[in-house]
């Protein structure tokens, strides 16, 4: 039985609509990758989230919280997200093949947005690194040559920030006797700093612990300036850069088992 030209066109249109709908669904779906220790890393419309084996969030990152510095001026990399995703289907397929062939764990998340100076694009690349995970931010600011980048982690609400000298850090407007007692019980020295006050010099490692005193993750420090906004659970690593519109900065995180 012959098929009319009009029927064929209608069938092709229906197939095309179905294919486009499938693509849109796939692009919008979060992309996850599991790393050693059972932690899950997942991308969404607004950022990347790292989960603990229990399923609760360990930390998140997003260009809406990350900063660029232009001298003394400080601003978020993106005040408004215009577009975000894991790249096109081809780049995702290539990444999946590399993960399988080379036994790697990897995740790539890209954004385009705006700040008060103009447009920006930021990519977040996650890969395994010497027993931890390495997060690399690829930053392109159209009209700014930053002097530093603030890599910001939104840590879990029950997390406590400590360092290799056994200090536990708090902002003065959020600390209370319960937190002080938790720090002392974990053999940490309570240390009060302002939101715009950097951590003391000489720190080589930041260690994030829970209220039970057990380590959740750690981050090596090598020349970064560190700030804490305890109210919002924001931990910032301010990293000097070479004053160029395109910059790449990285941070390694070691996740506790």
Secondary structure, DSSP 8 states (H G I E B T S, - for coil): ----HHHHHHHHHHHHHHHHHHHHHHHHS--EEE-TTS-EEEE-SS-EEEE-TTSSEEEEE-TTT-EEEETTEEEES-SEEEEEES--HHHHHHHHHHHHHTT--EEEEEEEEEETTEEEEEEEEEEEETTEEEEEEEEEESS---SEEEEEEEE-TT-EEEETTSEEEEETTT--HHHHHHHHHTT-EEEEE-TT----TT--EEEEE-TTS-EEEEEE-SS-EEEEETTTTEEEEEEE--S-SEEEEEEEEEE--
